[in-house]
């Protein structure tokens, strides 16, 4: 080997040295190729719009929710904004439902109270009427007993048997006293019945007034008087109108009043329409007069000249 090296020229040794350096540089610069590179390398696909939207939604979901501080039962708590909005909506709905239920409960309670009051009045009226019937029956029985004394000759009986006459006269006076007491009690019962009936009517009137205020817009004293006048036009007297306590009857009279007003206004409306004169716009007469003058001039020119232009003009104006 040493002999061969000695036999090489200096140029050959220089070329060999440069060639080794170039080979080392190429090996250093060439990157290592993976074993699977080439046939089995995975392909890179572009992102679609759906993938981009999905990534955008994921990015949005990853953002932390906005937190808000509120006070609850005197304590300050922190909740997400979405949860607070949901709670506020639920609270609003709950408040509305609570108010609606409160109004319905109030109406039911008022109805129950009116019903109990009416039942109490009816019960009281029934008891008073029963007591009145008993008193009337008692007075009737006493009158029958007194009738037996009506045929007695007190003077003859006193001459024949003074003691028996005195006993009979005492019993007769006692029956008279009992009858007077029974009549007084019957009159008191009758007054109680009248008082209970008046209370019942007043209660029904108040209940009916609430119905009328609810169902008839603008209900007031003047409207009530107008309805009463309508009732008189149908033949009701003051007593009959004053005894109306059923709101349904008042609503019927109110509809009748409205119908009468409508019927009364029809002749005036029809007369107003029939007497209405057509309104002519300003300048309408002048325009018509001008058109007639132009037509007259065209006819005169056609008569004198006989040209077809004037004839065509007249035909066009007529159309």
C-alpha positions, 0 to 999 in steps of 0.5 A: 500500500505504501508503494502504491501511494508513493507511485500516485502523483500529487494531482491524483492525491488532491483529487481523491481528497476533494472527492471524499470531502464532497461525499461527506457533505452530500451525506450530511446535507441529504435528510434521512428518509423514513422507511415508510416514506413514498408508498404509504405516506398519508395524504393531507386533506383540506378543511371543509366549511363544516369542519371550520364551523365545528372548530369555530364552535369548539373555540367558542365553547372553550371560552369561559361563561360570563359571571355575574354577581347577585344577592340572594337572601342577603348573600352575594353569589356569583352565577353564569350569565345564562343561568341568571337569565334563566332564573330571571325568566322563571321568576317572571313566569312564576310571578305572573302565574302567582298573580293570576292564581291570586286573582282567581283565588280572590274571585273564588273566595268572594264567591264563596263569601257571597254564597255563605252570606246568601245561605245564611240569609236564606236560613234566617228567612226560613226560620222566621217564616216558620215562626210566623206560620206558627204564630198565624196558626196560633191566632187562628186557633184562638179565633176559633175558640173565641167564636164559641163565645160569640153566641153566649147571652152574657146577661142571661147567663149571669142571671142564671148562674153568676159564678159560671158566667164569671168563669166563662168571662174570665176565660174569654178575656184570657183568650183575647189577651193571648190572641193579642200577644200572638198577633204582636209576635206574628207582626214582629216575625213579619218585620224580621222577614221584611228586614232579612229580605231587604238585606238579601236584596241589598246583597244581590244588588251589590253583587249585580253592580259588580257584574254590571261594572264588569260587563257594561263599559262606562257604567255609572249613575247617569247610564243607570238612569237612562236604562231605567227610562228605557224600561219605562218606555216598555211599560215598567213603572217605578216600583217594578224598575226599583225591584230589579236586582238581577243584572241579566235584566239590566243588560237586556234593557241596556241592549234595548236602549242601544237598539233604540238609539240606533233606530232613532239615528237612522232617519237622520243619517238617511236624510243627511245622505239624501240631501248631500250634494255632489262636490265639484272640484275647483276648475272642473267646469272651466275644463269642460267649457274649454273642451267644448270650445275646442271641439266647436273650433275643430268642427268649424275648421272641418266644415270650412276646410274639409281637412282630415286632421280636424276630423281625426282630432274630433274623433280622438276627443270623442273617444 
